[in-house]
Amino acid sequence: MTTEAFDRYLTPEEERRLLRAVARVKDLWAERDHAWMRLILNTGIRVGALSRLTVGDAREALADKRLALRAEIQKGKRAHGVFLNRDAEKALRDLLRIRKAMGHHNEALEAPLVMGRKHQGLSPRSYQERLTLWAREAGLPAAVSPHWLRHTVAKRIMATTTHSNPLGVVQKALGHRSISSTGVYTQPDKEAVRQAMEGMR
């Protein structure tokens, strides 16, 4: 983790390119992918937890304005809550709407939120495959993974928060157990290094 966050995140322009590439395709599969990408980009949740979210989790989150990540779906088995902004709320509403439009009428609270083509919840591997496809479509590195989106959230918080303890904000937002896991985000980002190198001319 100490080196990967330096390069493995999306710049604001790369993020826009990715979401635009998905939005250009007008079908339910693309709509679904656009929604779950927006959910990660506005909450920073891990793909493992995302793959195990249920209809009940989404409905409860929309009612509480907070996404409760149950211990059993979390890395390290530690429950964590994520505050929802408007974009995250819209992403959850879109995922509920899209699963119904796809013909998944099982509205049981324990039913998977994000569905695949085989009437099962989308697996972490499937999320990776879908993101690889869209990254190529957007002209981004094929190595882009859902975890890059999590890093993107952390870098955005570090760049925009006015709080006196930005690392603490990132730690709480991402649910890191230790602040040492968060320290990597204090490194200069790739744009700053590029600008510094170009300024040497």
C-alpha positions as CSV (number, residue, x, y, z in Angstrom):
1,M,0.0,0.0,0.0
2,T,2.9,2.4,0.7
3,T,3.7,2.8,-3.0
4,E,0.6,1.9,-4.9
5,A,-1.5,5.0,-4.0
6,F,1.0,7.3,-5.7
7,D,0.0,6.1,-9.2
8,R,-3.1,4.0,-8.7
9,Y,-5.9,6.6,-8.6
10,L,-7.7,8.7,-11.2
11,T,-7.1,12.3,-11.7
12,P,-10.3,14.5,-11.9
13,E,-10.0,14.4,-15.7
14,E,-9.5,10.7,-15.8
15,E,-12.5,10.2,-13.6
16,R,-14.6,12.3,-16.0
17,R,-13.4,10.4,-19.0
18,L,-14.2,7.1,-17.4
19,L,-17.8,8.1,-16.4
20,R,-18.4,9.7,-19.8
21,A,-17.3,6.6,-21.6
22,V,-19.9,4.5,-19.6
23,A,-22.6,7.1,-19.9
24,R,-22.3,7.1,-23.7
25,V,-23.6,3.5,-23.9
26,K,-27.4,3.4,-23.5
27,D,-28.2,0.1,-22.0
28,L,-29.0,-1.2,-18.5
29,W,-25.6,-2.9,-18.1
30,A,-23.8,0.3,-18.7
31,E,-26.3,2.2,-16.4
32,R,-25.6,-0.4,-13.7
33,D,-21.8,0.0,-14.0
34,H,-22.1,3.8,-14.0
35,A,-24.1,3.7,-10.8
36,W,-21.8,1.4,-8.9
37,M,-18.7,3.3,-10.0
38,R,-20.4,6.5,-8.7
39,L,-21.2,4.8,-5.5
40,I,-17.5,3.8,-4.9
41,L,-16.3,7.3,-6.0
42,N,-18.6,8.9,-3.4
43,T,-18.1,6.5,-0.5
44,G,-14.8,4.8,-0.9
45,I,-16.2,1.4,-0.1
46,R,-14.2,-1.7,-1.0
47,V,-15.4,-3.8,-3.9
48,G,-15.7,-6.8,-1.5
49,A,-18.2,-5.0,0.6
50,L,-20.0,-3.6,-2.5
51,S,-20.4,-7.1,-3.9
52,R,-22.3,-8.2,-0.8
53,L,-24.6,-5.2,-0.4
54,T,-28.2,-6.1,-0.3
55,V,-31.5,-4.4,-1.2
56,G,-32.1,-4.0,2.6
57,D,-28.7,-2.3,3.0
58,A,-29.5,0.2,0.3
59,R,-33.0,1.0,1.6
60,E,-31.7,1.4,5.1
61,A,-28.9,3.7,3.9
62,L,-31.3,5.9,2.0
63,A,-33.5,6.2,5.1
64,D,-30.6,7.0,7.4
65,K,-28.4,9.0,5.0
66,R,-25.6,6.6,6.0
67,L,-24.4,3.3,4.6
68,A,-23.9,0.8,7.3
69,L,-21.3,-1.7,6.2
70,R,-21.9,-4.9,8.3
71,A,-19.0,-6.6,9.9
72,E,-19.5,-9.8,7.9
73,I,-19.0,-8.0,4.6
74,Q,-16.0,-5.9,5.7
75,K,-12.3,-6.6,5.4
76,G,-11.1,-7.5,8.9
77,K,-14.7,-8.1,9.9
78,R,-15.1,-4.6,11.4
79,A,-18.4,-2.8,10.9
80,H,-18.1,0.7,9.4
81,G,-20.5,3.4,8.5
82,V,-20.2,5.8,5.5
83,F,-22.1,9.1,5.3
84,L,-23.9,9.6,2.0
85,N,-23.7,12.7,-0.1
86,R,-26.3,13.4,-2.7
87,D,-24.4,11.7,-5.5
88,A,-24.1,8.5,-3.4
89,E,-27.8,8.6,-2.6
90,K,-28.6,8.9,-6.3
91,A,-26.3,6.0,-7.1
92,L,-28.1,3.8,-4.6
93,R,-31.5,4.8,-5.9
94,D,-30.3,4.1,-9.5
95,L,-29.0,0.7,-8.5
96,L,-32.4,-0.2,-7.0
97,R,-34.2,1.1,-10.1
98,I,-31.9,-0.7,-12.5
99,R,-32.1,-4.1,-10.9
100,K,-35.9,-3.9,-11.2
101,A,-35.7,-2.7,-14.8
102,M,-33.5,-5.8,-15.5
103,G,-36.3,-8.0,-14.3
104,H,-35.0,-8.8,-10.9
105,H,-38.3,-8.5,-9.0
106,N,-37.0,-10.2,-5.8
107,E,-37.3,-7.3,-3.4
108,A,-36.4,-9.3,-0.3
109,L,-34.2,-7.4,2.0
110,E,-31.4,-10.0,1.7
111,A,-31.4,-10.0,-2.1
112,P,-28.2,-8.8,-3.7
113,L,-28.2,-5.1,-4.7
114,V,-26.1,-5.3,-7.9
115,M,-27.1,-8.1,-10.2
116,G,-25.2,-9.8,-13.0
117,R,-26.5,-11.5,-16.2
118,K,-27.0,-14.9,-14.4
119,H,-29.5,-13.5,-11.9
120,Q,-26.8,-13.5,-9.2
121,G,-25.0,-10.8,-7.4
122,L,-22.0,-9.4,-9.2
123,S,-18.8,-10.9,-7.9
124,P,-15.6,-8.9,-7.1
125,R,-14.0,-10.5,-10.2
126,S,-16.9,-9.3,-12.4
127,Y,-16.5,-5.8,-11.1
128,Q,-12.9,-5.9,-12.0
129,E,-13.6,-7.2,-15.5
130,R,-16.3,-4.5,-16.1
131,L,-14.0,-1.8,-15.0
132,T,-11.1,-3.0,-17.2
133,L,-13.5,-2.9,-20.2
134,W,-14.6,0.6,-19.4
135,A,-11.1,1.8,-18.7
136,R,-10.0,0.7,-22.1
137,E,-13.0,2.4,-23.7
138,A,-12.0,5.6,-21.9
139,G,-8.4,5.3,-23.0
140,L,-7.2,4.7,-19.4
141,P,-4.7,2.0,-18.3
142,A,-6.1,-1.5,-18.3
143,A,-4.7,-2.0,-14.8
144,V,-7.4,0.4,-13.4
145,S,-9.2,-1.6,-10.6
146,P,-12.1,-0.8,-8.3
147,H,-9.4,-0.2,-5.6
148,W,-8.1,2.7,-7.7
149,L,-11.5,4.3,-7.2
150,R,-11.1,4.0,-3.4
151,H,-7.7,5.6,-3.7
152,T,-9.3,8.4,-5.8
153,V,-11.7,9.2,-3.0
154,A,-8.8,9.5,-0.5
155,K,-6.8,11.7,-2.8
156,R,-9.9,14.0,-3.4
157,I,-10.5,14.3,0.3
158,M,-6.9,15.3,0.9
159,A,-7.0,17.9,-1.9
160,T,-10.3,19.5,-0.9
161,T,-11.0,19.2,2.8
162,T,-10.5,22.3,4.9
163,H,-10.4,20.2,8.1
164,S,-7.3,20.7,10.3
165,N,-6.7,17.0,10.3
166,P,-7.2,15.7,6.7
167,L,-5.6,12.4,7.4
168,G,-8.0,11.8,10.2
169,V,-10.9,12.6,7.9
170,V,-9.6,10.1,5.3
171,Q,-9.1,7.4,8.0
172,K,-12.7,7.8,9.2
173,A,-14.1,8.0,5.7
174,L,-12.3,4.8,4.5
175,G,-12.7,2.9,7.7
176,H,-8.9,2.4,8.2
177,R,-8.1,0.8,11.6
178,S,-4.8,2.6,11.9
179,I,-3.7,6.0,10.8
180,S,-0.5,4.4,9.4
181,S,-2.6,2.9,6.6
182,T,-3.7,6.4,5.7
183,G,-0.3,8.1,5.8
184,V,0.4,7.1,2.1
185,Y,-2.0,9.8,1.0
186,T,0.3,12.5,2.3
187,Q,2.7,11.8,-0.6
188,P,2.7,14.4,-3.4
189,D,0.3,13.3,-6.2
190,K,1.5,12.5,-9.7
191,E,0.2,15.8,-11.1
192,A,2.3,17.8,-8.6
193,V,5.4,15.8,-9.5
194,R,4.7,16.2,-13.2
195,Q,4.3,19.9,-12.9
196,A,7.5,20.1,-10.8
197,M,9.5,18.2,-13.4
198,E,8.1,20.3,-16.3
199,G,9.0,23.4,-14.3
200,M,12.7,22.4,-14.4
201,R,13.0,23.2,-18.1
